[in-house]
Amino acid sequence: MATSSDLYLVVSVAEQHLGLKAREVLKVIEVGAIARIPRLPTAVVGITPYRGRIITVVDLAVLIGQGISGTDGAARRIILLDSGSRNVGLLVDGVEVISTVDMSEPRRGISDDEVVVEVAVSGERAVGLIDGRRLTHRIAGLGGPAEA
């Protein structure tokens, strides 16, 4: 559960605004060349090198059941997660802002997949808050090439 003092990285994904706790994000990087790997789940876009490591790139839109990421432009970013031993990056359509969110009237359980667990307000927009633990568990269940 979020508290009003938590900082969130607000990203856009499939025309939605989603928040990841800032402490669960290692870095935001530009999208470079992503090598596709056959026979992996649809959510796994491929792999990309970053500072001597191989990062498994996962499409956040697919993970939350919103189809394949809608943007192919310059605003796309990869969010490197603090996910233990896995080198994982989330592909998002854009990065909006880092901010606190208004939790005065959160709504719970907005997503059937239980990765997006609450809705809060950031500025004048609704933001779906992602449970980092559940997200990491979902990604681990995908498999993929970038184990530590």
N, C-alpha and C positions, 0 to 999 in steps of 0.2 A: 504494500500500500504506500502511496506517495504521501509526503508531507509537504506543507507549503514552502518549506525551506529547501527542497530538493531542486537542483539545477538540471535542466533537460536540454538536450540537443534536439531541436525541432527540425524534422526533415519532411520533405514531400515525397509521397509514394502513391502512384495511381490516383492522383487528384485528392489525396487525403493528407492531413497533417498528423504526423506521429512523433511521439517524444521518447527518446532513449535517455536514461539517466546519464548525465555527463560523466560521472565517475566510472561508468561501464564502457566508455569510449576511449580508446588509446589515441586515435588520430583520424583525421579526415584527409583523404588523398584524392587527387584527380584520377579519373579513369584513363588508364593507358591501354596497352594491348592486352586483351584477355584471350588466352588460348582455350579453345573449346575442347572438351574431352568427351568422347562418345560414351554412351550407355550410363550416364549419371542421371540422377533425378532432374526433372525440369527446373527445380529451384536452383541447382548448381549451374551457374553461368559458365564457369571455367576457372582457370588459375591465372594469376599475374604475379610477376616478381616485384618485391619491395624490399630494398635494403638487404639483399642477400637471402631473403626468405621467400618461399612460395606461399602465396595467399590464395585460399579457396574463396572465390567470389560467389556469394549467394544472393539471389534476387529477393529482396524483402517483400515485394508485391506478391510473388508466388507463395512465400511463406505464410502470408496472412490471407491468402485465398482471393487475391484481387487480380489474378491473371499475371501476364508478363509485364514488367516495367514498361511504362508508356513513353518515356522520353529517350531519345538517342542523341541528345545535344550536349552542349558544353556545360550545362548546369549539373549534369550527373556527377555523383561522387561515390567513393567507396568509404564506408565507415569501418575502420579497424576496431574490432571488439577486444575487450579484455576478457577472453574466454578460456583462461587457463592455458593448457598445452596446445590448443588448436590455433592455427593461423587463419583466422576467418575475417572476411570483409563483407559488409552488406552493401549491395548495389541499391542506391536510392536515386530518385529523379532530381533531387536538389536538397541543399541544406539551407534552412531558413534563418535560424537564430539560436543562441543559447540563452535561456531565460528560466525564471521560476514559473510555476503554473498556479492558477487559482484553484485550490482544492476545497473551496467553501461548499460546493455542491457536486461532488464527484458522482458519476454514474458508473456502476460496476457491471462487469460481465457483458460488455457490448459485442464481444466477438465469440463466435462459436468455437474457434480454435484456442481460445484462452491465452493467446500471446498478447493481444491487446486487451488489457484488463480493466481499464478505467478511461473515462473521458474527463478532461479538465479544460480550463480556459487559459490561453496564452495570448495576451493582447485582446483582440476581438475575434479570435478563431478558436474553434473546438479542436482539441488535440487528443488523439488516442494515445494513452500511455502504455508502453510496452514493458512487460515483465521480463527483465534481462535473463533471469534464471530459466524461465520457461522457453525463451527464445533460444538460449544456448542448448538446452535439452533438445529442442526441435531440430536445430542444426546438426547436433551430434548424431541424431537418428538418420540423417541423410547419407552419411558416409562421405567419402571424398578423399582427394589425394593429399591434402595438406596436414597431415599429422606431424607433430613435433618430432 
